[in-house]
Amino acid sequence: MLTDTEGGHGRHLRVFRAGLEAGLTAHLREIPEDPIGGRVTPLPEDSRTLSPMFSSGLIERPVSWVALAGFMGTGKSRIGWELSRALALHFVDTDKLITRVVGKSIPEVFAQEGEGYFRACEHEVVGRVTRLEHAVISLGGGTFIQEDNRRCLLERGPVVVLWATPETVYQRTKHSDRPLLRTEDPLERIRTLMDERAPVYQQGTIHVHSDGRPSEEIVEEIIDRLWSWADAQHAWALDHVAHDHTPDGPGGGESRASD
């Protein structure tokens, strides 16, 4: 974890930490916005947990927490938002949360504070959102690349990695002001970064391609695969419980100490 003295951002990072809780609370309470436009009705009793109706089993869902990772432009914000609607979960976009707390756009943060400060803020946010319940978390493109973040996220729950071709990413991001693409050949920069990051993204739990597919289809695939993941986790847990209670397993059988 980055300390206050690392990177020379101690004071700014302390300010960020102090504002993170209030920023997250406001982020969860606001009326959710469709990333492409439009607004939706907030979830019942919108706060850090769902109402008793939503957590009582009346809404059946494979997981109550999931994160979306992947390169920029793969659709994490859009798919994450739609997934949260389908599962009746809160939606947290970590990039938007950071800009809310800092009070600056991400390009402004990169330009004025540097990438090191932004990554430190990401780390603080990961530590907080992994303590949430009933949430879909959309991560920034570089968040999952950091080892501490990756370990924390994978220990918390499933991480769905979205994939797209460099050409698709370029078409989706060419009109944006993303700091990492401020280069003479952004497509080549995308290819290079994707190649560098691919082995790390492969460590995610579930992998889904978003090229040329409607968002509804992608969300449906994610939910189906989350059910398979949840079933496998449940079967694994039952198997280990059964093993622990067999005569040959740990604690199994009668003690022969008195023989």
Backbone as CSV, one residue per row, in Angstrom:
resi,resn,N_x,N_y,N_z,CA_x,CA_y,CA_z,C_x,C_y,C_z
1,MET,0.836,-1.200,0.000,0.000,0.000,0.000,0.868,1.245,0.000
2,LEU,0.450,2.265,-0.775,1.202,3.503,-0.835,1.083,4.250,0.481
3,THR,2.203,4.681,1.036,2.179,5.448,2.275,2.113,6.926,1.966
4,ASP,1.887,7.724,3.017,1.754,9.162,2.829,3.004,9.790,2.223
5,THR,4.171,9.225,2.496,5.409,9.842,2.035,5.785,9.398,0.636
6,GLU,5.234,8.322,0.136,5.590,7.808,-1.177,4.979,8.695,-2.255
7,GLY,5.802,9.034,-3.233,5.306,9.808,-4.353,5.110,11.278,-4.032
8,GLY,5.371,11.727,-2.819,5.232,13.123,-2.472,3.813,13.636,-2.462
9,HIS,2.841,12.740,-2.285,1.433,13.143,-2.341,0.753,13.013,-0.984
10,GLY,1.535,13.046,0.085,0.980,12.772,1.404,-0.207,13.630,1.771
11,ARG,-0.071,14.948,1.657,-1.152,15.828,2.089,-2.395,15.631,1.232
12,HIS,-2.206,15.591,-0.089,-3.347,15.413,-0.980,-4.038,14.072,-0.746
13,LEU,-3.251,13.049,-0.469,-3.821,11.730,-0.248,-4.599,11.689,1.064
14,ARG,-4.109,12.389,2.086,-4.851,12.458,3.348,-6.186,13.174,3.149
15,VAL,-6.179,14.217,2.337,-7.428,14.928,2.033,-8.392,14.001,1.299
16,PHE,-7.846,13.218,0.361,-8.694,12.289,-0.389,-9.322,11.256,0.547
17,ARG,-8.513,10.696,1.435,-9.035,9.705,2.373,-10.141,10.297,3.238
18,ALA,-9.940,11.541,3.671,-10.924,12.185,4.537,-12.252,12.399,3.818
19,GLY,-12.202,12.606,2.503,-13.436,12.857,1.759,-14.049,11.642,1.117
20,LEU,-13.356,10.506,1.181,-13.823,9.322,0.461,-15.153,8.803,0.987
21,GLU,-15.307,8.733,2.290,-16.542,8.166,2.854,-17.756,8.998,2.462
22,ALA,-17.646,10.309,2.601,-18.766,11.172,2.228,-19.030,11.089,0.730
23,GLY,-17.958,11.021,-0.057,-18.124,10.920,-1.497,-18.812,9.632,-1.905
24,LEU,-18.462,8.532,-1.268,-19.094,7.253,-1.579,-20.554,7.252,-1.168
25,THR,-20.854,7.815,-0.014,-22.245,7.882,0.443,-23.091,8.670,-0.542
26,ALA,-22.577,9.809,-1.003,-23.314,10.609,-1.981,-23.453,9.858,-3.300
27,HIS,-22.397,9.139,-3.698,-22.406,8.371,-4.938,-23.482,7.293,-4.902
28,LEU,-23.659,6.662,-3.766,-24.642,5.584,-3.640,-26.064,6.118,-3.540
29,ARG,-26.233,7.306,-3.029,-27.575,7.843,-2.799,-28.156,8.580,-3.992
30,GLU,-27.295,9.000,-4.922,-27.812,9.765,-6.051,-28.606,8.872,-6.984
31,ILE,-29.475,9.502,-7.790,-30.235,8.735,-8.769,-29.274,8.247,-9.847
32,PRO,-29.217,6.935,-10.079,-28.245,6.409,-11.043,-28.483,6.952,-12.442
33,GLU,-27.412,7.205,-13.161,-27.485,7.675,-14.539,-27.016,6.588,-15.486
34,ASP,-27.770,6.446,-16.584,-27.319,5.588,-17.673,-26.073,6.232,-18.277
35,PRO,-24.951,5.494,-18.411,-23.739,6.089,-18.978,-23.936,6.672,-20.367
36,ILE,-24.951,6.214,-21.103,-25.201,6.721,-22.445,-26.239,7.843,-22.416
37,GLY,-26.852,8.063,-21.273,-27.836,9.131,-21.165,-29.108,8.632,-20.525
38,GLY,-29.814,9.536,-19.848,-31.066,9.153,-19.210,-30.868,8.836,-17.746
39,ARG,-31.961,8.815,-17.005,-31.912,8.545,-15.585,-32.941,7.477,-15.258
40,VAL,-32.735,6.802,-14.150,-33.616,5.707,-13.765,-34.097,5.927,-12.343
41,THR,-35.132,5.187,-11.987,-35.654,5.267,-10.623,-34.671,4.633,-9.665
42,PRO,-34.342,5.280,-8.541,-33.382,4.698,-7.604,-33.913,3.428,-6.977
43,LEU,-33.007,2.584,-6.527,-33.400,1.367,-5.833,-34.083,1.705,-4.517
44,PRO,-34.972,0.854,-4.023,-35.635,1.115,-2.739,-34.623,1.336,-1.630
45,GLU,-34.889,2.357,-0.804,-34.045,2.667,0.344,-32.573,2.711,-0.060
46,ASP,-32.297,3.436,-1.119,-30.952,3.495,-1.680,-29.949,3.988,-0.636
47,SER,-29.049,3.122,-0.211,-28.007,3.474,0.746,-26.874,2.499,0.550
48,ARG,-26.175,2.119,1.619,-25.054,1.210,1.424,-25.482,-0.252,1.412
49,THR,-26.709,-0.526,1.779,-27.239,-1.883,1.654,-28.643,-1.773,1.091
50,LEU,-29.127,-2.838,0.505,-30.465,-2.824,-0.046,-31.504,-2.993,1.059
51,SER,-32.746,-2.698,0.709,-33.828,-2.854,1.673,-34.022,-4.324,1.998
52,PRO,-34.745,-4.651,3.085,-34.966,-6.066,3.431,-35.568,-6.866,2.285
53,MET,-36.428,-6.230,1.466,-37.024,-6.960,0.357,-35.955,-7.446,-0.610
54,PHE,-34.952,-6.601,-0.865,-33.932,-6.948,-1.839,-32.935,-7.956,-1.288
55,SER,-32.776,-8.036,0.016,-31.788,-8.943,0.586,-32.419,-10.179,1.218
56,SER,-33.728,-10.326,1.061,-34.406,-11.430,1.727,-34.537,-12.656,0.849
57,GLY,-34.090,-12.554,-0.403,-34.205,-13.689,-1.298,-35.345,-13.565,-2.273
58,LEU,-36.151,-12.483,-2.186,-37.234,-12.305,-3.138,-36.690,-12.035,-4.530
59,ILE,-35.524,-11.466,-4.611,-34.816,-11.309,-5.875,-33.668,-12.310,-5.874
60,GLU,-33.736,-13.230,-6.814,-32.719,-14.288,-6.865,-31.566,-13.815,-7.735
61,ARG,-30.373,-13.907,-7.212,-29.194,-13.470,-7.947,-28.032,-14.400,-7.608
62,PRO,-27.075,-14.573,-8.531,-25.954,-15.491,-8.264,-24.965,-14.935,-7.253
63,VAL,-24.786,-13.617,-7.228,-23.825,-12.974,-6.326,-24.429,-11.660,-5.843
64,SER,-23.920,-11.171,-4.733,-24.351,-9.857,-4.238,-23.243,-8.819,-4.380
65,TRP,-22.091,-9.234,-4.920,-20.980,-8.308,-5.180,-20.174,-8.858,-6.353
66,VAL,-19.851,-7.961,-7.285,-19.046,-8.364,-8.437,-18.338,-7.117,-8.971
67,ALA,-17.129,-7.296,-9.479,-16.381,-6.192,-10.068,-16.147,-6.456,-11.548
68,LEU,-16.097,-5.386,-12.327,-15.793,-5.470,-13.749,-14.456,-4.796,-14.005
69,ALA,-13.550,-5.541,-14.647,-12.225,-5.030,-14.986,-12.018,-5.138,-16.484
70,GLY,-10.903,-4.593,-16.954,-10.589,-4.659,-18.367,-10.018,-3.355,-18.871
71,PHE,-9.573,-3.363,-20.099,-8.946,-2.188,-20.700,-9.987,-1.096,-20.912
72,MET,-9.523,0.132,-21.047,-10.430,1.238,-21.349,-11.190,0.947,-22.635
73,GLY,-12.432,1.373,-22.687,-13.218,1.209,-23.894,-13.796,-0.160,-24.133
74,THR,-13.669,-1.060,-23.157,-14.253,-2.396,-23.327,-15.707,-2.455,-22.874
75,GLY,-16.220,-1.364,-22.289,-17.637,-1.304,-21.937,-17.945,-1.489,-20.470
76,LYS,-16.968,-1.306,-19.596,-17.183,-1.593,-18.172,-18.274,-0.726,-17.552
77,SER,-18.287,0.561,-17.883,-19.283,1.453,-17.282,-20.690,1.109,-17.761
78,ARG,-20.845,0.961,-19.049,-22.166,0.642,-19.606,-22.647,-0.729,-19.137
79,ILE,-21.809,-1.749,-19.276,-22.209,-3.101,-18.896,-22.402,-3.192,-17.387
80,GLY,-21.531,-2.548,-16.632,-21.684,-2.570,-15.180,-22.984,-1.946,-14.734
81,TRP,-23.334,-0.835,-15.349,-24.603,-0.175,-15.012,-25.784,-1.083,-15.322
82,GLU,-25.793,-1.693,-16.518,-26.907,-2.571,-16.889,-26.930,-3.828,-16.016
83,LEU,-25.760,-4.354,-15.672,-25.704,-5.525,-14.798,-26.274,-5.194,-13.414
84,SER,-25.964,-4.013,-12.917,-26.493,-3.621,-11.605,-28.012,-3.509,-11.643
85,ARG,-28.563,-3.032,-12.751,-30.033,-2.961,-12.892,-30.627,-4.367,-12.943
86,ALA,-29.985,-5.264,-13.686,-30.517,-6.621,-13.837,-30.494,-7.385,-12.520
87,LEU,-29.481,-7.138,-11.685,-29.333,-7.865,-10.422,-29.879,-7.084,-9.223
88,ALA,-30.422,-5.875,-9.475,-30.931,-5.013,-8.396,-29.846,-4.761,-7.355
89,LEU,-28.695,-4.336,-7.853,-27.564,-4.012,-6.992,-27.158,-2.566,-7.229
90,HIS,-26.466,-1.980,-6.263,-25.938,-0.642,-6.443,-24.817,-0.666,-7.477
91,PHE,-24.573,0.469,-8.112,-23.514,0.574,-9.110,-22.520,1.635,-8.678
92,VAL,-21.235,1.246,-8.668,-20.170,2.183,-8.323,-19.146,2.189,-9.453
93,ASP,-18.953,3.354,-10.057,-17.911,3.552,-11.058,-16.733,4.205,-10.331
94,THR,-15.625,3.491,-10.202,-14.527,3.997,-9.372,-13.910,5.278,-9.939
95,ASP,-13.857,5.411,-11.262,-13.333,6.643,-11.839,-14.214,7.835,-11.470
96,LYS,-15.521,7.644,-11.572,-16.443,8.732,-11.225,-16.379,9.061,-9.739
97,LEU,-16.176,8.039,-8.923,-16.061,8.277,-7.487,-14.816,9.107,-7.189
98,ILE,-13.718,8.793,-7.845,-12.486,9.556,-7.629,-12.671,11.008,-8.048
99,THR,-13.274,11.236,-9.202,-13.467,12.614,-9.658,-14.404,13.374,-8.727
100,ARG,-15.371,12.682,-8.143,-16.272,13.331,-7.191,-15.505,13.786,-5.949
101,VAL,-14.672,12.903,-5.423,-13.960,13.228,-4.183,-12.888,14.291,-4.436
102,VAL,-12.154,14.165,-5.545,-11.068,15.098,-5.838,-11.599,16.442,-6.331
103,GLY,-12.737,16.406,-7.015,-13.275,17.642,-7.562,-12.632,18.044,-8.873
104,LYS,-11.993,17.082,-9.549,-11.340,17.336,-10.829,-11.597,16.157,-11.758
105,SER,-11.503,16.407,-13.059,-11.589,15.308,-14.016,-10.305,14.486,-13.945
106,ILE,-10.359,13.276,-14.473,-9.171,12.424,-14.453,-8.022,13.032,-15.258
107,PRO,-8.282,13.599,-16.453,-7.168,14.276,-17.142,-6.555,15.393,-16.308
108,GLU,-7.379,16.129,-15.567,-6.853,17.189,-14.703,-6.005,16.615,-13.573
109,VAL,-6.450,15.498,-13.010,-5.682,14.857,-11.939,-4.320,14.412,-12.469
110,PHE,-4.312,13.776,-13.651,-3.051,13.332,-14.250,-2.132,14.516,-14.502
111,ALA,-2.697,15.615,-15.037,-1.884,16.763,-15.416,-1.355,17.519,-14.199
112,GLN,-2.183,17.634,-13.161,-1.816,18.475,-12.027,-1.147,17.704,-10.888
113,GLU,-1.558,16.476,-10.671,-1.037,15.695,-9.548,-0.158,14.536,-9.980
114,GLY,-0.328,14.086,-11.209,0.471,12.975,-11.710,-0.230,11.634,-11.585
115,GLU,0.222,10.659,-12.377,-0.397,9.334,-12.364,-0.221,8.641,-11.022
116,GLY,0.921,8.888,-10.339,1.153,8.239,-9.052,0.072,8.566,-8.040
117,TYR,-0.326,9.825,-7.990,-1.391,10.230,-7.066,-2.707,9.562,-7.448
118,PHE,-3.012,9.536,-8.750,-4.257,8.903,-9.191,-4.283,7.423,-8.798
119,ARG,-3.172,6.709,-8.980,-3.131,5.290,-8.623,-3.272,5.100,-7.111
120,ALA,-2.736,6.040,-6.344,-2.896,5.969,-4.892,-4.358,6.138,-4.518
121,CYS,-5.058,7.046,-5.192,-6.488,7.230,-4.954,-7.257,5.963,-5.322
122,GLU,-6.886,5.354,-6.446,-7.520,4.092,-6.852,-7.385,3.049,-5.760
123,HIS,-6.200,2.958,-5.193,-5.958,1.967,-4.149,-6.857,2.207,-2.937
124,GLU,-7.011,3.461,-2.556,-7.896,3.801,-1.439,-9.333,3.410,-1.756
125,VAL,-9.752,3.658,-2.976,-11.122,3.342,-3.375,-11.351,1.829,-3.374
126,VAL,-10.384,1.072,-3.883,-10.519,-0.387,-3.884,-10.681,-0.908,-2.460
127,GLY,-9.878,-0.382,-1.544,-9.997,-0.813,-0.159,-11.369,-0.544,0.427
128,ARG,-12.030,0.507,-0.055,-13.358,0.841,0.470,-14.472,0.072,-0.223
129,VAL,-14.442,-0.023,-1.558,-15.555,-0.669,-2.262,-15.568,-2.174,-2.043
130,THR,-14.435,-2.768,-1.683,-14.442,-4.194,-1.383,-15.104,-4.484,-0.039
131,ARG,-15.415,-3.467,0.714,-16.165,-3.652,1.964,-17.662,-3.394,1.787
132,LEU,-18.059,-3.038,0.577,-19.470,-2.809,0.299,-20.224,-4.130,0.193
133,GLU,-21.517,-4.059,0.401,-22.418,-5.183,0.131,-23.370,-4.758,-0.982
134,HIS,-23.874,-5.734,-1.731,-24.880,-5.487,-2.761,-24.429,-4.426,-3.758
135,ALA,-23.362,-4.708,-4.481,-22.825,-3.720,-5.408,-22.151,-4.347,-6.616
136,VAL,-22.261,-3.650,-7.744,-21.486,-3.931,-8.947,-20.458,-2.803,-9.052
137,ILE,-19.185,-3.168,-9.161,-18.104,-2.189,-9.179,-17.464,-2.155,-10.567
138,SER,-17.481,-0.993,-11.206,-16.783,-0.810,-12.478,-15.430,-0.172,-12.196
139,LEU,-14.363,-0.862,-12.558,-13.007,-0.417,-12.251,-12.390,0.342,-13.417
140,GLY,-11.512,1.281,-13.101,-10.732,1.934,-14.139,-9.830,0.932,-14.833
141,GLY,-9.404,1.250,-16.048,-8.631,0.295,-16.847,-7.352,-0.176,-16.190
142,GLY,-6.705,0.670,-15.387,-5.441,0.291,-14.762,-5.559,-0.226,-13.349
143,THR,-6.762,-0.202,-12.797,-6.938,-0.569,-11.380,-6.521,-2.005,-11.101
144,PHE,-6.975,-2.928,-11.933,-6.724,-4.355,-11.719,-5.265,-4.711,-11.961
145,ILE,-4.534,-3.829,-12.647,-3.131,-4.097,-12.969,-2.268,-4.062,-11.715
146,GLN,-2.639,-3.223,-10.738,-1.856,-3.099,-9.512,-2.044,-4.342,-8.642
147,GLU,-0.946,-4.945,-8.226,-1.002,-6.242,-7.538,-1.833,-6.198,-6.254
148,ASP,-1.641,-5.168,-5.426,-2.406,-5.078,-4.177,-3.895,-4.963,-4.458
149,ASN,-4.256,-4.152,-5.451,-5.665,-4.021,-5.820,-6.222,-5.351,-6.295
150,ARG,-5.473,-6.019,-7.146,-5.921,-7.280,-7.740,-6.168,-8.328,-6.660
151,ARG,-5.243,-8.458,-5.727,-5.401,-9.429,-4.652,-6.633,-9.119,-3.802
152,CYS,-6.800,-7.853,-3.471,-7.930,-7.435,-2.644,-9.261,-7.714,-3.344
153,LEU,-9.337,-7.427,-4.622,-10.567,-7.621,-5.384,-10.902,-9.099,-5.528
154,LEU,-9.913,-9.919,-5.878,-10.165,-11.345,-6.082,-10.503,-12.053,-4.781
155,GLU,-9.985,-11.561,-3.668,-10.352,-12.128,-2.372,-11.781,-11.774,-1.989
156,ARG,-12.267,-10.644,-2.494,-13.618,-10.184,-2.153,-14.691,-10.930,-2.917
157,GLY,-14.465,-11.178,-4.187,-15.504,-11.830,-4.985,-15.077,-11.978,-6.435
158,PRO,-16.009,-12.369,-7.313,-15.646,-12.586,-8.715,-15.325,-11.275,-9.425
159,VAL,-14.337,-11.329,-10.312,-13.975,-10.187,-11.146,-14.201,-10.590,-12.600
160,VAL,-15.125,-9.906,-13.252,-15.420,-10.163,-14.660,-14.556,-9.243,-15.504
161,VAL,-13.771,-9.824,-16.405,-12.910,-9.036,-17.291,-13.574,-8.940,-18.663
162,LEU,-13.766,-7.713,-19.131,-14.313,-7.486,-20.464,-13.165,-7.298,-21.447
163,TRP,-13.330,-7.881,-22.634,-12.298,-7.826,-23.665,-12.869,-7.231,-24.949
164,ALA,-12.013,-6.545,-25.702,-12.359,-6.029,-27.022,-11.069,-5.907,-27.823
165,THR,-11.192,-5.830,-29.135,-10.003,-5.687,-29.975,-9.454,-4.265,-29.851
166,PRO,-8.161,-4.086,-30.156,-7.597,-2.722,-30.139,-8.361,-1.766,-31.055
167,GLU,-8.820,-2.263,-32.199,-9.559,-1.420,-33.140,-10.881,-0.949,-32.532
168,THR,-11.571,-1.853,-31.837,-12.828,-1.477,-31.181,-12.573,-0.457,-30.080
169,VAL,-11.543,-0.698,-29.289,-11.205,0.235,-28.214,-10.894,1.615,-28.787
170,TYR,-10.140,1.635,-29.892,-9.791,2.917,-30.510,-11.048,3.663,-30.976
171,GLN,-11.955,2.961,-31.629,-13.176,3.601,-32.105,-14.011,4.151,-30.949
172,ARG,-13.990,3.464,-29.819,-14.788,3.901,-28.673,-14.132,5.036,-27.890
173,THR,-12.819,5.201,-28.031,-12.106,6.170,-27.194,-11.455,7.304,-27.972
174,LYS,-11.510,7.295,-29.304,-10.722,8.248,-30.090,-11.150,9.700,-29.892
175,HIS,-12.377,9.913,-29.429,-12.831,11.284,-29.202,-12.755,11.681,-27.727
176,SER,-12.168,10.814,-26.902,-12.054,11.114,-25.478,-10.744,11.834,-25.204
177,ASP,-10.601,12.292,-23.971,-9.358,12.982,-23.590,-8.564,12.153,-22.591
178,ARG,-8.548,10.841,-22.801,-7.847,9.953,-21.876,-6.347,10.223,-21.897
179,PRO,-5.750,10.440,-20.731,-4.326,10.814,-20.674,-3.387,9.805,-21.324
180,LEU,-3.675,8.528,-21.179,-2.760,7.512,-21.700,-2.764,7.436,-23.224
181,LEU,-3.748,8.093,-23.871,-3.838,8.034,-25.329,-3.393,9.340,-25.990
182,ARG,-2.770,10.219,-25.225,-2.265,11.473,-25.794,-0.922,11.201,-26.468
183,THR,-0.994,10.662,-27.663,0.193,10.269,-28.412,-0.095,10.411,-29.896
184,GLU,0.940,10.426,-30.712,0.765,10.587,-32.156,0.058,9.396,-32.779
185,ASP,0.212,8.214,-32.206,-0.411,7.006,-32.758,-1.149,6.285,-31.633
186,PRO,-2.364,6.750,-31.301,-3.092,6.153,-30.174,-3.444,4.683,-30.383
187,LEU,-3.699,4.280,-31.633,-4.031,2.870,-31.869,-2.849,1.974,-31.528
188,GLU,-1.653,2.377,-31.922,-0.467,1.591,-31.588,-0.248,1.587,-30.078
189,ARG,-0.515,2.718,-29.440,-0.403,2.798,-27.976,-1.384,1.838,-27.320
190,ILE,-2.594,1.744,-27.844,-3.598,0.814,-27.324,-3.117,-0.623,-27.466
191,ARG,-2.589,-0.952,-28.659,-2.090,-2.317,-28.888,-0.983,-2.669,-27.896
192,THR,-0.062,-1.735,-27.701,1.065,-1.992,-26.805,0.584,-2.198,-25.371
193,LEU,-0.265,-1.312,-24.897,-0.757,-1.420,-23.530,-1.587,-2.688,-23.321
194,MET,-2.421,-3.030,-24.307,-3.242,-4.234,-24.170,-2.373,-5.483,-24.115
195,ASP,-1.320,-5.518,-24.943,-0.400,-6.663,-24.912,0.298,-6.758,-23.556
196,GLU,0.702,-5.619,-23.007,1.381,-5.612,-21.716,0.453,-6.063,-20.587
197,ARG,-0.792,-5.656,-20.666,-1.718,-5.906,-19.562,-2.453,-7.242,-19.670
198,ALA,-2.470,-7.839,-20.852,-3.255,-9.057,-21.069,-2.953,-10.162,-20.051
199,PRO,-1.678,-10.481,-19.758,-1.425,-11.557,-18.788,-1.999,-11.275,-17.405
200,VAL,-2.079,-10.009,-17.042,-2.648,-9.664,-15.737,-4.170,-9.761,-15.780
201,TYR,-4.778,-9.231,-16.842,-6.230,-9.347,-16.979,-6.681,-10.809,-16.993
202,GLN,-5.812,-11.699,-17.507,-6.168,-13.117,-17.560,-6.386,-13.706,-16.176
203,GLN,-5.926,-13.033,-15.135,-6.096,-13.533,-13.775,-7.495,-13.286,-13.225
204,GLY,-8.340,-12.618,-14.009,-9.720,-12.405,-13.585,-10.491,-13.709,-13.472
205,THR,-11.664,-13.636,-12.902,-12.478,-14.830,-12.633,-13.247,-15.297,-13.864
206,ILE,-13.851,-14.357,-14.569,-14.701,-14.640,-15.723,-14.277,-13.707,-16.854
207,HIS,-14.279,-14.216,-18.095,-13.831,-13.418,-19.233,-14.922,-13.377,-20.303
208,VAL,-15.270,-12.166,-20.735,-16.357,-11.969,-21.689,-15.913,-10.969,-22.746
209,HIS,-16.194,-11.268,-24.018,-15.855,-10.363,-25.112,-17.042,-9.455,-25.426
210,SER,-16.734,-8.178,-25.683,-17.806,-7.198,-25.907,-17.850,-6.672,-27.327
211,ASP,-16.995,-7.176,-28.198,-16.965,-6.688,-29.581,-18.261,-6.983,-30.325
212,GLY,-18.857,-5.953,-30.902,-19.987,-6.140,-31.812,-21.182,-6.847,-31.225
213,ARG,-21.383,-6.717,-29.921,-22.497,-7.405,-29.269,-23.380,-6.400,-28.548
214,PRO,-24.702,-6.597,-28.569,-25.572,-5.714,-27.791,-25.325,-5.899,-26.296
215,SER,-25.470,-4.835,-25.550,-25.172,-4.896,-24.122,-26.058,-5.900,-23.392
216,GLU,-27.306,-6.035,-23.837,-28.214,-6.983,-23.177,-27.681,-8.407,-23.266
217,GLU,-27.104,-8.746,-24.421,-26.538,-10.091,-24.608,-25.327,-10.308,-23.712
218,ILE,-24.500,-9.281,-23.585,-23.308,-9.386,-22.736,-23.710,-9.555,-21.281
219,VAL,-24.686,-8.777,-20.831,-25.148,-8.876,-19.447,-25.723,-10.261,-19.177
220,GLU,-26.485,-10.774,-20.124,-27.070,-12.111,-19.962,-25.977,-13.176,-19.826
221,GLU,-24.928,-13.057,-20.652,-23.827,-14.018,-20.552,-23.123,-13.907,-19.201
222,ILE,-22.898,-12.686,-18.741,-22.234,-12.501,-17.450,-23.045,-13.134,-16.332
223,ILE,-24.347,-12.917,-16.336,-25.195,-13.483,-15.276,-25.173,-15.007,-15.333
224,ASP,-25.268,-15.573,-16.533,-25.210,-17.033,-16.670,-23.892,-17.583,-16.127
225,ARG,-22.810,-16.912,-16.423,-21.505,-17.401,-15.975,-21.296,-17.151,-14.487
226,LEU,-21.913,-16.108,-13.962,-21.865,-15.899,-12.515,-22.633,-17.005,-11.788
227,TRP,-23.730,-17.447,-12.352,-24.455,-18.578,-11.754,-23.573,-19.830,-11.750
228,SER,-22.891,-20.089,-12.861,-22.008,-21.259,-12.923,-20.887,-21.132,-11.890
229,TRP,-20.334,-19.928,-11.772,-19.270,-19.695,-10.786,-19.797,-19.920,-9.379
230,ALA,-20.987,-19.388,-9.079,-21.568,-19.537,-7.744,-21.864,-20.997,-7.435
231,ASP,-22.375,-21.724,-8.429,-22.654,-23.155,-8.231,-21.359,-23.915,-7.950
232,ALA,-20.299,-23.584,-8.683,-19.020,-24.256,-8.472,-18.458,-23.948,-7.092
233,GLN,-18.598,-22.686,-6.631,-18.136,-22.317,-5.301,-18.906,-23.072,-4.226
234,HIS,-20.208,-23.199,-4.434,-21.050,-23.913,-3.469,-20.675,-25.396,-3.418
235,ALA,-20.469,-25.996,-4.602,-20.094,-27.413,-4.652,-18.741,-27.635,-3.994
236,TRP,-17.797,-26.708,-4.230,-16.476,-26.821,-3.621,-16.589,-26.764,-2.104
237,ALA,-17.411,-25.833,-1.602,-17.580,-25.694,-0.152,-18.194,-26.954,0.449
238,LEU,-19.208,-27.511,-0.218,-19.844,-28.726,0.285,-18.861,-29.893,0.289
239,ASP,-18.046,-29.974,-0.749,-17.069,-31.057,-0.839,-16.063,-30.982,0.302
240,HIS,-15.622,-29.770,0.625,-14.640,-29.615,1.692,-15.260,-29.868,3.056
241,VAL,-16.533,-29.493,3.220,-17.219,-29.787,4.488,-17.348,-31.289,4.661
242,ALA,-17.743,-31.965,3.567,-17.887,-33.420,3.631,-16.546,-34.087,3.919
243,HIS,-15.484,-33.590,3.281,-14.150,-34.161,3.482,-13.696,-33.984,4.931
244,ASP,-13.970,-32.821,5.482,-13.543,-32.542,6.855,-14.253,-33.414,7.879
245,HIS,-15.418,-33.981,7.482,-16.177,-34.798,8.433,-16.098,-36.287,8.146
246,THR,-15.263,-36.703,7.173,-15.091,-38.124,6.933,-14.142,-38.705,7.977
247,PRO,-14.214,-40.039,8.204,-13.339,-40.647,9.216,-11.863,-40.386,8.960
248,ASP,-11.482,-40.282,7.655,-10.070,-40.070,7.339,-9.700,-38.599,7.235
249,GLY,-10.720,-37.731,7.272,-10.460,-36.300,7.119,-10.026,-35.685,8.427
250,PRO,-9.730,-34.396,8.390,-9.320,-33.703,9.615,-10.376,-33.822,10.701
251,GLY,-9.992,-34.270,11.842,-10.936,-34.395,12.950,-11.820,-35.612,12.845
252,GLY,-11.671,-36.403,11.741,-12.542,-37.548,11.546,-12.028,-38.770,12.282
253,GLY,-12.909,-39.755,12.435,-12.544,-41.012,13.068,-12.470,-40.920,14.562
254,GLU,-12.394,-42.080,15.209,-12.313,-42.103,16.665,-10.876,-42.023,17.106
255,SER,-10.649,-41.345,18.187,-9.298,-41.225,18.701,-8.814,-42.571,19.219
256,ARG,-7.542,-42.908,18.941,-6.942,-44.152,19.423,-5.981,-43.866,20.559
257,ALA,-6.078,-42.677,21.113,-5.133,-42.297,22.168,-5.242,-43.216,23.397
258,SER,-6.457,-43.794,23.577,-6.644,-44.622,24.767,-6.392,-46.091,24.501
259,ASP,-6.065,-46.463,23.226,-5.841,-47.878,22.916,-4.622,-48.406,23.643
